[in-house]
């Protein structure tokens, strides 16, 4: 079932990229991100409340709070930089380069989470990087 969820997430991420680029036309990227961040907070807490998971917040231990806080900071900074890149570049080039994050995630997961890296994961990572570079170096269609 996780495959279905991740594919839905991927489609929504693509839609988000295109809509964000369209919305950035006359808007500062930091302002645009702030608007989206408010909506993300409202929707996320709305889902937590709807699922009756609010009591779980009090059960989060100190170590998890630290990791979640650092991840939140990294997410916010990542989004701010990506929004700036979208403002300056084409979505069709920015998005693939941003997705090199998958390769960084693979490496970091292997180092810090001790996840196993197989030859298939390495091959896929190489293809992701190669594809992103090919797209980034592509000339604009005239």
Order of alpha helices (4+ residues) and beta strands (2+ residues): alpha-alpha-alpha-alpha-alpha-alpha
